Amino acid sequence: MSALLSSPSDLTAWRTRALSYPSPDTYSPVHANLALVALRNSQVEHFGFTLAVFKDKVTIDANGNVLVLSDEDYTSLMALANQAVELPDTGSFRNAWRIDHPVTEKPIDRLLIAVGTDMKEVSVQGYDKVKKTLKDPVGDITELPSVLGDLIEAVVKGREGYTFQRNQVDPESVQKVKSILGEE
């Protein structure tokens, strides 16, 4: 088994280590092969796509790039994801950890993590690199758990170079992922 990266900040550079998938047009996503999906919901982007990671280490980003993660990056990313699903349930819609902000219209970063044959959802509303105080405590937890911050920091790299435009058509690879999720 591959070693974990030495720090979560190392994982934010996964794109620099990822390789292009040979013949990206031929990659066919399968729901049973999903390991992690990151989506973004906001007032302007109702079903925003950030990233999909498959069990064969293939990743599709928001721009439709089909990449292959290094063994270390895949192992580290999934270790964070598996820790995230072990956190207590928030009891809120989409199992969202809500950051305390003066306005409520902040985006929700949704993480769908494979657990057996199911996808468990953990979300963060209003993620901020600095602001960590939760609007409502989850049990005794009053600040966003670092594992969620580290995971969000890593997955949002899937949006690098992506700009949302109204009425744009998603790249074919992103459309394929959305179709297996059943959320268009």
Backbone as JSON Lines, residues from 0, in Angstrom:
{"i":0,"aa":"M","n":[0.84,-1.18,0.0],"ca":[0.0,0.0,0.0],"c":[0.88,1.24,0.0]}
{"i":1,"aa":"S","n":[0.45,2.27,-0.69],"ca":[1.21,3.5,-0.79],"c":[1.17,4.27,0.51]}
{"i":2,"aa":"A","n":[2.21,5.01,0.75],"ca":[2.26,5.85,1.95],"c":[1.39,7.08,1.73]}
{"i":3,"aa":"L","n":[0.86,7.62,2.82],"ca":[0.1,8.85,2.74],"c":[1.07,10.0,2.53]}
{"i":4,"aa":"L","n":[0.58,11.07,1.91],"ca":[1.41,12.25,1.75],"c":[1.69,12.83,3.12]}
{"i":5,"aa":"S","n":[2.81,13.53,3.25],"ca":[3.24,13.99,4.56],"c":[2.33,15.04,5.18]}
{"i":6,"aa":"S","n":[1.64,15.82,4.38],"ca":[0.71,16.79,4.95],"c":[-0.45,17.02,3.99]}
{"i":7,"aa":"P","n":[-1.59,17.45,4.55],"ca":[-2.74,17.7,3.68],"c":[-2.45,18.74,2.6]}
{"i":8,"aa":"S","n":[-1.57,19.71,2.9],"ca":[-1.27,20.73,1.89],"c":[-0.58,20.11,0.68]}
{"i":9,"aa":"D","n":[0.13,19.0,0.87],"ca":[0.74,18.31,-0.26],"c":[-0.34,17.81,-1.23]}
{"i":10,"aa":"L","n":[-1.49,17.47,-0.71],"ca":[-2.56,16.92,-1.53],"c":[-3.18,17.97,-2.45]}
{"i":11,"aa":"T","n":[-3.08,19.25,-2.08],"ca":[-3.65,20.29,-2.94],"c":[-2.88,20.42,-4.25]}
{"i":12,"aa":"A","n":[-1.73,19.8,-4.36],"ca":[-0.94,19.82,-5.6],"c":[-1.16,18.56,-6.44]}
{"i":13,"aa":"W","n":[-2.22,17.82,-6.17],"ca":[-2.46,16.56,-6.89],"c":[-2.52,16.76,-8.4]}
{"i":14,"aa":"R","n":[-3.03,17.9,-8.85],"ca":[-3.14,18.14,-10.31],"c":[-1.78,18.15,-10.99]}
{"i":15,"aa":"T","n":[-0.77,18.63,-10.29],"ca":[0.57,18.7,-10.9],"c":[1.17,17.31,-11.07]}
{"i":16,"aa":"R","n":[0.68,16.35,-10.29],"ca":[1.21,14.98,-10.36],"c":[0.33,14.05,-11.19]}
{"i":17,"aa":"A","n":[-0.91,14.47,-11.44],"ca":[-1.83,13.62,-12.21],"c":[-1.39,13.55,-13.67]}
{"i":18,"aa":"L","n":[-1.64,12.4,-14.26],"ca":[-1.31,12.19,-15.67],"c":[-2.59,12.24,-16.5]}
{"i":19,"aa":"S","n":[-2.46,12.64,-17.75],"ca":[-3.61,12.6,-18.66],"c":[-3.98,11.15,-18.93]}
{"i":20,"aa":"Y","n":[-5.26,10.87,-18.94],"ca":[-5.74,9.53,-19.27],"c":[-5.57,9.32,-20.77]}
{"i":21,"aa":"P","n":[-4.97,8.19,-21.16],"ca":[-4.83,7.94,-22.6],"c":[-6.22,7.76,-23.22]}
{"i":22,"aa":"S","n":[-6.48,8.39,-24.31],"ca":[-7.78,8.32,-25.0],"c":[-8.94,8.68,-24.06]}
{"i":23,"aa":"P","n":[-8.97,9.92,-23.56],"ca":[-10.0,10.31,-22.59],"c":[-11.43,10.12,-23.09]}
{"i":24,"aa":"D","n":[-11.64,10.22,-24.4],"ca":[-13.0,10.05,-24.94],"c":[-13.53,8.64,-24.76]}
{"i":25,"aa":"T","n":[-12.63,7.69,-24.51],"ca":[-13.06,6.3,-24.38],"c":[-13.39,5.91,-22.94]}
{"i":26,"aa":"Y","n":[-13.09,6.8,-21.96],"ca":[-13.36,6.45,-20.57],"c":[-14.87,6.49,-20.32]}
{"i":27,"aa":"S","n":[-15.39,5.39,-19.81],"ca":[-16.82,5.29,-19.52],"c":[-17.03,5.15,-18.02]}
{"i":28,"aa":"P","n":[-17.47,6.24,-17.36],"ca":[-17.71,6.16,-15.92],"c":[-18.83,5.18,-15.59]}
{"i":29,"aa":"V","n":[-18.63,4.45,-14.51],"ca":[-19.62,3.48,-14.03],"c":[-19.89,3.8,-12.56]}
{"i":30,"aa":"H","n":[-21.17,3.84,-12.19],"ca":[-21.54,4.2,-10.81],"c":[-20.85,3.32,-9.77]}
{"i":31,"aa":"A","n":[-20.77,2.03,-10.03],"ca":[-20.15,1.1,-9.07],"c":[-18.67,1.39,-8.86]}
{"i":32,"aa":"N","n":[-18.06,2.14,-9.76],"ca":[-16.64,2.45,-9.68],"c":[-16.37,3.81,-9.03]}
{"i":33,"aa":"L","n":[-17.43,4.55,-8.67],"ca":[-17.25,5.85,-8.03],"c":[-16.67,5.7,-6.64]}
{"i":34,"aa":"A","n":[-15.7,6.53,-6.31],"ca":[-15.13,6.57,-4.97],"c":[-15.52,7.86,-4.26]}
{"i":35,"aa":"L","n":[-15.51,8.97,-5.01],"ca":[-15.75,10.3,-4.43],"c":[-16.26,11.22,-5.53]}
{"i":36,"aa":"V","n":[-17.28,12.0,-5.22],"ca":[-17.77,13.03,-6.13],"c":[-17.89,14.32,-5.33]}
{"i":37,"aa":"A","n":[-17.42,15.41,-5.92],"ca":[-17.57,16.73,-5.31],"c":[-18.41,17.59,-6.24]}
{"i":38,"aa":"L","n":[-19.46,18.17,-5.67],"ca":[-20.39,19.02,-6.41],"c":[-20.49,20.36,-5.69]}
{"i":39,"aa":"R","n":[-20.92,21.39,-6.4],"ca":[-21.13,22.69,-5.77],"c":[-22.52,23.2,-6.13]}
{"i":40,"aa":"N","n":[-23.27,23.55,-5.09],"ca":[-24.59,24.16,-5.28],"c":[-24.52,25.6,-4.79]}
{"i":41,"aa":"S","n":[-24.95,26.52,-5.63],"ca":[-25.01,27.92,-5.25],"c":[-26.22,28.54,-5.94]}
{"i":42,"aa":"Q","n":[-26.46,29.82,-5.67],"ca":[-27.62,30.48,-6.28],"c":[-27.52,30.51,-7.79]}
{"i":43,"aa":"V","n":[-26.31,30.61,-8.33],"ca":[-26.16,30.68,-9.78],"c":[-25.82,29.34,-10.41]}
{"i":44,"aa":"E","n":[-25.26,28.45,-9.65],"ca":[-24.83,27.15,-10.17],"c":[-25.52,26.06,-9.35]}
{"i":45,"aa":"H","n":[-26.69,25.64,-9.82],"ca":[-27.54,24.75,-9.02],"c":[-27.01,23.33,-8.93]}
{"i":46,"aa":"F","n":[-26.32,22.87,-9.94],"ca":[-25.75,21.52,-9.9],"c":[-24.34,21.59,-10.48]}
{"i":47,"aa":"G","n":[-23.5,22.35,-9.78],"ca":[-22.13,22.53,-10.23],"c":[-21.3,21.29,-9.98]}
{"i":48,"aa":"F","n":[-20.5,20.97,-10.95],"ca":[-19.64,19.79,-10.87],"c":[-18.22,20.24,-10.56]}
{"i":49,"aa":"T","n":[-17.59,19.6,-9.59],"ca":[-16.21,19.91,-9.23],"c":[-15.27,18.8,-9.64]}
{"i":50,"aa":"L","n":[-15.6,17.56,-9.25],"ca":[-14.64,16.48,-9.42],"c":[-15.32,15.13,-9.2]}
{"i":51,"aa":"A","n":[-14.88,14.13,-9.93],"ca":[-15.27,12.74,-9.65],"c":[-14.0,11.92,-9.61]}
{"i":52,"aa":"V","n":[-13.89,11.09,-8.6],"ca":[-12.75,10.19,-8.46],"c":[-13.3,8.77,-8.48]}
{"i":53,"aa":"F","n":[-12.68,7.94,-9.32],"ca":[-13.12,6.56,-9.46],"c":[-12.12,5.62,-8.8]}
{"i":54,"aa":"K","n":[-12.58,4.42,-8.48],"ca":[-11.75,3.45,-7.77],"c":[-10.53,3.01,-8.56]}
{"i":55,"aa":"D","n":[-10.54,3.23,-9.88],"ca":[-9.36,2.91,-10.69],"c":[-8.39,4.09,-10.77]}
{"i":56,"aa":"K","n":[-8.59,5.09,-9.89],"ca":[-7.75,6.29,-9.75],"c":[-7.95,7.31,-10.87]}
{"i":57,"aa":"V","n":[-8.92,7.07,-11.75],"ca":[-9.24,8.04,-12.79],"c":[-10.07,9.15,-12.15]}
{"i":58,"aa":"T","n":[-9.78,10.38,-12.58],"ca":[-10.46,11.56,-12.06],"c":[-10.96,12.4,-13.23]}
{"i":59,"aa":"I","n":[-12.15,12.93,-13.1],"ca":[-12.69,13.85,-14.09],"c":[-12.95,15.17,-13.37]}
{"i":60,"aa":"D","n":[-12.38,16.26,-13.92],"ca":[-12.53,17.56,-13.27],"c":[-13.63,18.38,-13.93]}
{"i":61,"aa":"A","n":[-13.86,19.59,-13.41],"ca":[-14.95,20.45,-13.88],"c":[-14.81,20.84,-15.34]}
{"i":62,"aa":"N","n":[-13.59,20.87,-15.85],"ca":[-13.36,21.2,-17.25],"c":[-13.51,20.0,-18.17]}
{"i":63,"aa":"G","n":[-13.77,18.83,-17.59],"ca":[-13.92,17.61,-18.39],"c":[-12.62,16.88,-18.64]}
{"i":64,"aa":"N","n":[-11.54,17.35,-18.02],"ca":[-10.26,16.65,-18.17],"c":[-10.34,15.29,-17.49]}
{"i":65,"aa":"V","n":[-9.83,14.27,-18.16],"ca":[-9.8,12.92,-17.61],"c":[-8.35,12.65,-17.25]}
{"i":66,"aa":"L","n":[-8.11,12.48,-15.95],"ca":[-6.75,12.36,-15.41],"c":[-6.61,11.08,-14.61]}
{"i":67,"aa":"V","n":[-5.37,10.7,-14.35],"ca":[-5.08,9.54,-13.5],"c":[-4.27,10.04,-12.31]}
{"i":68,"aa":"L","n":[-4.81,9.82,-11.11],"ca":[-4.11,10.23,-9.89],"c":[-2.94,9.31,-9.6]}
{"i":69,"aa":"S","n":[-1.93,9.86,-8.94],"ca":[-0.84,9.01,-8.45],"c":[-1.4,8.11,-7.35]}
{"i":70,"aa":"D","n":[-0.73,7.0,-7.09],"ca":[-1.17,6.1,-6.02],"c":[-1.24,6.84,-4.69]}
{"i":71,"aa":"E","n":[-0.22,7.66,-4.41],"ca":[-0.16,8.38,-3.13],"c":[-1.3,9.38,-3.0]}
{"i":72,"aa":"D","n":[-1.57,10.12,-4.08],"ca":[-2.66,11.1,-4.02],"c":[-4.01,10.42,-3.86]}
{"i":73,"aa":"Y","n":[-4.24,9.34,-4.58],"ca":[-5.5,8.61,-4.45],"c":[-5.66,8.09,-3.01]}
{"i":74,"aa":"T","n":[-4.62,7.48,-2.49],"ca":[-4.68,6.93,-1.13],"c":[-4.94,8.03,-0.11]}
{"i":75,"aa":"S","n":[-4.25,9.15,-0.24],"ca":[-4.41,10.26,0.71],"c":[-5.8,10.89,0.6]}
{"i":76,"aa":"L","n":[-6.26,11.1,-0.62],"ca":[-7.58,11.69,-0.82],"c":[-8.67,10.8,-0.24]}
{"i":77,"aa":"M","n":[-8.57,9.51,-0.49],"ca":[-9.59,8.59,0.03],"c":[-9.48,8.42,1.54]}
{"i":78,"aa":"A","n":[-8.28,8.55,2.09],"ca":[-8.14,8.5,3.55],"c":[-8.9,9.67,4.18]}
{"i":79,"aa":"L","n":[-8.76,10.87,3.6],"ca":[-9.51,12.03,4.1],"c":[-11.02,11.8,3.94]}
{"i":80,"aa":"A","n":[-11.42,11.31,2.78],"ca":[-12.85,11.07,2.52],"c":[-13.41,10.06,3.53]}
{"i":81,"aa":"N","n":[-12.66,9.02,3.81],"ca":[-13.13,8.0,4.76],"c":[-13.2,8.55,6.18]}
{"i":82,"aa":"Q","n":[-12.3,9.47,6.52],"ca":[-12.39,10.12,7.83],"c":[-13.61,11.04,7.88]}
{"i":83,"aa":"A","n":[-13.9,11.7,6.77],"ca":[-15.04,12.63,6.73],"c":[-16.36,11.9,6.96]}
{"i":84,"aa":"V","n":[-16.52,10.7,6.41],"ca":[-17.79,9.98,6.6],"c":[-17.93,9.45,8.02]}
{"i":85,"aa":"E","n":[-16.84,9.43,8.77],"ca":[-16.9,8.98,10.17],"c":[-17.3,10.11,11.12]}
{"i":86,"aa":"L","n":[-17.35,11.34,10.62],"ca":[-17.76,12.47,11.46],"c":[-19.23,12.31,11.84]}
{"i":87,"aa":"P","n":[-19.64,12.93,12.95],"ca":[-21.06,12.84,13.32],"c":[-21.96,13.46,12.26]}
{"i":88,"aa":"D","n":[-23.16,12.94,12.14],"ca":[-24.14,13.51,11.23],"c":[-24.59,14.85,11.81]}
{"i":89,"aa":"T","n":[-24.72,15.85,10.95],"ca":[-25.08,17.19,11.42],"c":[-26.57,17.33,11.7]}
{"i":90,"aa":"G","n":[-27.38,16.45,11.12],"ca":[-28.82,16.57,11.27],"c":[-29.43,17.62,10.36]}
{"i":91,"aa":"S","n":[-28.62,18.25,9.54],"ca":[-29.13,19.28,8.63],"c":[-29.22,18.75,7.2]}
{"i":92,"aa":"F","n":[-29.89,19.51,6.35],"ca":[-30.06,19.16,4.95],"c":[-28.7,18.91,4.32]}
{"i":93,"aa":"R","n":[-28.58,17.82,3.58],"ca":[-27.35,17.4,2.91],"c":[-26.19,17.16,3.89]}
{"i":94,"aa":"N","n":[-26.55,16.91,5.15],"ca":[-25.53,16.67,6.17],"c":[-24.48,17.78,6.12]}
{"i":95,"aa":"A","n":[-24.97,19.04,6.06],"ca":[-24.09,20.19,5.87],"c":[-23.53,20.73,7.18]}
{"i":96,"aa":"W","n":[-22.24,20.94,7.17],"ca":[-21.54,21.67,8.22],"c":[-21.58,23.13,7.76]}
{"i":97,"aa":"R","n":[-22.27,23.98,8.52],"ca":[-22.5,25.36,8.09],"c":[-21.55,26.31,8.82]}
{"i":98,"aa":"I","n":[-20.77,27.03,8.02],"ca":[-19.86,28.02,8.58],"c":[-20.68,29.27,8.91]}
{"i":99,"aa":"D","n":[-20.38,29.88,10.06],"ca":[-21.1,31.07,10.51],"c":[-20.67,32.28,9.68]}
{"i":100,"aa":"H","n":[-21.58,32.77,8.85],"ca":[-21.36,33.95,8.02],"c":[-22.52,34.91,8.24]}
{"i":101,"aa":"P","n":[-22.3,36.21,8.02],"ca":[-23.4,37.16,8.18],"c":[-24.49,37.02,7.1]}
{"i":102,"aa":"V","n":[-24.17,36.37,5.99],"ca":[-25.16,36.13,4.93],"c":[-25.33,34.62,4.76]}
{"i":103,"aa":"T","n":[-26.5,34.22,4.28],"ca":[-26.77,32.78,4.17],"c":[-26.59,32.22,2.77]}
{"i":104,"aa":"E","n":[-26.39,33.06,1.78],"ca":[-26.35,32.6,0.39],"c":[-24.98,32.07,-0.03]}
{"i":105,"aa":"K","n":[-24.3,31.41,0.83],"ca":[-22.98,30.86,0.52],"c":[-23.13,29.51,-0.19]}
{"i":106,"aa":"P","n":[-22.2,29.19,-1.09],"ca":[-22.28,27.9,-1.79],"c":[-22.14,26.72,-0.84]}
{"i":107,"aa":"I","n":[-22.7,25.61,-1.28],"ca":[-22.56,24.35,-0.54],"c":[-21.68,23.43,-1.37]}
{"i":108,"aa":"D","n":[-20.56,23.03,-0.81],"ca":[-19.69,22.03,-1.44],"c":[-20.14,20.68,-0.92]}
{"i":109,"aa":"R","n":[-20.65,19.85,-1.84],"ca":[-21.18,18.53,-1.49],"c":[-20.14,17.47,-1.8]}
{"i":110,"aa":"L","n":[-19.95,16.57,-0.87],"ca":[-19.03,15.44,-1.05],"c":[-19.84,14.16,-0.96]}
{"i":111,"aa":"L","n":[-19.83,13.38,-2.02],"ca":[-20.49,12.07,-2.04],"c":[-19.39,11.03,-2.01]}
{"i":112,"aa":"I","n":[-19.38,10.24,-0.95],"ca":[-18.27,9.32,-0.7],"c":[-18.81,7.9,-0.68]}
{"i":113,"aa":"A","n":[-18.16,7.04,-1.46],"ca":[-18.6,5.64,-1.54],"c":[-18.35,4.93,-0.21]}
{"i":114,"aa":"V","n":[-19.42,4.33,0.29],"ca":[-19.35,3.49,1.49],"c":[-20.09,2.21,1.11]}
{"i":115,"aa":"G","n":[-19.33,1.17,0.84],"ca":[-19.94,-0.05,0.32],"c":[-20.53,0.24,-1.05]}
{"i":116,"aa":"T","n":[-21.81,-0.07,-1.22],"ca":[-22.47,0.2,-2.51],"c":[-23.26,1.51,-2.49]}
{"i":117,"aa":"D","n":[-23.22,2.23,-1.37],"ca":[-23.95,3.49,-1.22],"c":[-22.99,4.68,-1.33]}
{"i":118,"aa":"M","n":[-23.57,5.85,-1.52],"ca":[-22.81,7.1,-1.5],"c":[-23.3,7.89,-0.29]}
{"i":119,"aa":"K","n":[-22.41,8.19,0.64],"ca":[-22.77,8.97,1.82],"c":[-22.4,10.43,1.55]}
{"i":120,"aa":"E","n":[-23.29,11.32,1.92],"ca":[-23.06,12.74,1.67],"c":[-22.61,13.47,2.92]}
{"i":121,"aa":"V","n":[-21.6,14.31,2.74],"ca":[-21.11,15.24,3.75],"c":[-20.91,16.55,3.0]}
{"i":122,"aa":"S","n":[-21.45,17.64,3.52],"ca":[-21.36,18.92,2.82],"c":[-20.81,20.0,3.74]}
{"i":123,"aa":"V","n":[-20.29,21.04,3.11],"ca":[-19.84,22.22,3.85],"c":[-20.47,23.43,3.18]}
{"i":124,"aa":"Q","n":[-21.23,24.21,3.96],"ca":[-21.82,25.43,3.42],"c":[-20.99,26.62,3.86]}
{"i":125,"aa":"G","n":[-20.56,27.42,2.86],"ca":[-19.8,28.63,3.16],"c":[-18.36,28.37,3.53]}
{"i":126,"aa":"Y","n":[-17.75,27.35,2.91],"ca":[-16.36,27.04,3.24],"c":[-15.5,28.28,3.06]}
{"i":127,"aa":"D","n":[-14.6,28.47,4.01],"ca":[-13.67,29.59,4.02],"c":[-12.36,29.08,4.6]}
{"i":128,"aa":"K","n":[-11.24,29.41,3.96],"ca":[-9.94,28.93,4.43],"c":[-9.63,29.38,5.85]}
{"i":129,"aa":"V","n":[-10.14,30.55,6.22],"ca":[-9.8,31.13,7.52],"c":[-10.93,30.95,8.54]}
{"i":130,"aa":"K","n":[-12.14,31.25,8.12],"ca":[-13.27,31.21,9.04],"c":[-13.72,29.77,9.25]}
{"i":131,"aa":"K","n":[-13.68,29.3,10.48],"ca":[-13.99,27.89,10.76],"c":[-15.16,27.7,11.74]}
{"i":132,"aa":"T","n":[-15.61,28.78,12.38],"ca":[-16.67,28.67,13.39],"c":[-17.98,28.25,12.74]}
{"i":133,"aa":"L","n":[-18.59,27.23,13.33],"ca":[-19.86,26.71,12.8],"c":[-21.03,27.58,13.25]}
{"i":134,"aa":"K","n":[-22.02,27.73,12.38],"ca":[-23.23,28.47,12.73],"c":[-23.94,27.76,13.87]}
{"i":135,"aa":"D","n":[-24.06,26.45,13.77],"ca":[-24.67,25.63,14.81],"c":[-23.7,24.52,15.16]}
{"i":136,"aa":"P","n":[-23.36,24.36,16.45],"ca":[-22.45,23.27,16.82],"c":[-23.04,21.91,16.44]}
{"i":137,"aa":"V","n":[-22.17,20.98,16.17],"ca":[-22.56,19.59,15.92],"c":[-22.07,18.83,17.14]}
{"i":138,"aa":"G","n":[-23.01,18.55,18.06],"ca":[-22.6,17.98,19.34],"c":[-21.72,19.0,20.05]}
{"i":139,"aa":"D","n":[-20.52,18.59,20.43],"ca":[-19.57,19.48,21.09],"c":[-18.64,20.18,20.1]}
{"i":140,"aa":"I","n":[-18.81,19.92,18.83],"ca":[-17.91,20.47,17.81],"c":[-18.41,21.86,17.4]}
{"i":141,"aa":"T","n":[-17.56,22.87,17.59],"ca":[-17.94,24.25,17.29],"c":[-17.18,24.83,16.09]}
{"i":142,"aa":"E","n":[-16.18,24.12,15.61],"ca":[-15.42,24.56,14.44],"c":[-15.38,23.44,13.41]}
{"i":143,"aa":"L","n":[-15.26,23.84,12.14],"ca":[-15.21,22.85,11.07],"c":[-14.04,21.9,11.32]}
{"i":144,"aa":"P","n":[-14.29,20.6,11.35],"ca":[-13.2,19.64,11.54],"c":[-12.14,19.81,10.44]}
{"i":145,"aa":"S","n":[-10.89,19.76,10.82],"ca":[-9.79,19.99,9.87],"c":[-9.83,19.0,8.7]}
{"i":146,"aa":"V","n":[-10.3,17.78,8.95],"ca":[-10.36,16.8,7.86],"c":[-11.28,17.3,6.73]}
{"i":147,"aa":"L","n":[-12.38,17.98,7.08],"ca":[-13.27,18.51,6.05],"c":[-12.62,19.68,5.31]}
{"i":148,"aa":"G","n":[-11.95,20.54,6.05],"ca":[-11.24,21.64,5.41],"c":[-10.17,21.13,4.46]}
{"i":149,"aa":"D","n":[-9.41,20.14,4.9],"ca":[-8.35,19.56,4.05],"c":[-8.94,18.9,2.8]}
{"i":150,"aa":"L","n":[-10.06,18.2,2.97],"ca":[-10.69,17.53,1.84],"c":[-11.26,18.54,0.84]}
{"i":151,"aa":"I","n":[-11.93,19.58,1.34],"ca":[-12.47,20.62,0.45],"c":[-11.33,21.3,-0.3]}
{"i":152,"aa":"E","n":[-10.25,21.64,0.41],"ca":[-9.1,22.29,-0.24],"c":[-8.56,21.44,-1.39]}
{"i":153,"aa":"A","n":[-8.53,20.13,-1.2],"ca":[-8.01,19.24,-2.24],"c":[-8.99,19.13,-3.41]}
{"i":154,"aa":"V","n":[-10.27,18.92,-3.13],"ca":[-11.21,18.69,-4.23],"c":[-11.48,19.94,-5.05]}
{"i":155,"aa":"V","n":[-11.43,21.13,-4.44],"ca":[-11.72,22.34,-5.22],"c":[-10.66,22.58,-6.29]}
{"i":156,"aa":"K","n":[-9.55,21.89,-6.21],"ca":[-8.55,21.97,-7.28],"c":[-9.13,21.42,-8.58]}
{"i":157,"aa":"G","n":[-10.2,20.64,-8.48],"ca":[-10.89,20.14,-9.66],"c":[-11.61,21.24,-10.43]}
{"i":158,"aa":"R","n":[-11.71,22.42,-9.83],"ca":[-12.34,23.57,-10.51],"c":[-11.3,24.54,-11.06]}
{"i":159,"aa":"E","n":[-10.03,24.24,-10.92],"ca":[-8.98,25.13,-11.42],"c":[-9.17,25.39,-12.9]}
{"i":160,"aa":"G","n":[-9.16,26.65,-13.28],"ca":[-9.32,27.01,-14.68],"c":[-10.75,26.96,-15.18]}
{"i":161,"aa":"Y","n":[-11.69,26.63,-14.3],"ca":[-13.1,26.51,-14.68],"c":[-13.81,27.82,-14.37]}
{"i":162,"aa":"T","n":[-14.63,28.29,-15.28],"ca":[-15.47,29.46,-15.06],"c":[-16.89,29.1,-15.44]}
{"i":163,"aa":"F","n":[-17.8,29.27,-14.5],"ca":[-19.2,28.97,-14.76],"c":[-19.79,30.05,-15.67]}
{"i":164,"aa":"Q","n":[-20.55,29.62,-16.67],"ca":[-21.29,30.53,-17.54],"c":[-22.7,29.98,-17.7]}
{"i":165,"aa":"R","n":[-23.67,30.85,-17.58],"ca":[-25.07,30.42,-17.73],"c":[-25.28,29.76,-19.09]}
{"i":166,"aa":"N","n":[-26.09,28.73,-19.1],"ca":[-26.48,28.0,-20.32],"c":[-25.32,27.29,-21.02]}
{"i":167,"aa":"Q","n":[-24.2,27.16,-20.35],"ca":[-23.1,26.42,-20.98],"c":[-23.41,24.93,-20.94]}
{"i":168,"aa":"V","n":[-22.89,24.24,-21.9],"ca":[-23.05,22.79,-21.97],"c":[-21.82,22.16,-21.31]}
{"i":169,"aa":"D","n":[-22.07,21.24,-20.38],"ca":[-20.95,20.55,-19.73],"c":[-20.17,19.74,-20.75]}
{"i":170,"aa":"P","n":[-18.85,19.59,-20.53],"ca":[-18.08,18.67,-21.38],"c":[-18.69,17.27,-21.31]}
{"i":171,"aa":"E","n":[-18.49,16.49,-22.36],"ca":[-19.1,15.16,-22.45],"c":[-18.74,14.28,-21.25]}
{"i":172,"aa":"S","n":[-17.49,14.34,-20.81],"ca":[-17.08,13.49,-19.68],"c":[-17.83,13.87,-18.4]}
{"i":173,"aa":"V","n":[-18.09,15.17,-18.2],"ca":[-18.86,15.62,-17.04],"c":[-20.32,15.19,-17.19]}
{"i":174,"aa":"Q","n":[-20.86,15.29,-18.38],"ca":[-22.23,14.82,-18.62],"c":[-22.37,13.34,-18.29]}
{"i":175,"aa":"K","n":[-21.35,12.55,-18.64],"ca":[-21.39,11.11,-18.35],"c":[-21.44,10.87,-16.84]}
{"i":176,"aa":"V","n":[-20.64,11.64,-16.08],"ca":[-20.64,11.47,-14.62],"c":[-22.0,11.88,-14.06]}
{"i":177,"aa":"K","n":[-22.51,13.02,-14.48],"ca":[-23.81,13.47,-13.98],"c":[-24.9,12.45,-14.29]}
{"i":178,"aa":"S","n":[-24.82,11.81,-15.45],"ca":[-25.85,10.83,-15.81],"c":[-25.81,9.61,-14.89]}
{"i":179,"aa":"I","n":[-24.63,9.18,-14.45],"ca":[-24.59,8.02,-13.55],"c":[-24.97,8.4,-12.13]}
{"i":180,"aa":"L","n":[-24.9,9.71,-11.82],"ca":[-25.35,10.17,-10.5],"c":[-26.87,10.3,-10.45]}
{"i":181,"aa":"G","n":[-27.48,10.45,-11.62],"ca":[-28.92,10.62,-11.67],"c":[-29.36,12.02,-11.32]}
{"i":182,"aa":"E","n":[-28.43,12.98,-11.33],"ca":[-28.76,14.38,-11.04],"c":[-28.3,15.21,-12.23]}
{"i":183,"aa":"E","n":[-29.22,15.71,-13.0],"ca":[-28.84,16.53,-14.17],"c":[-29.11,17.97,-13.92]}
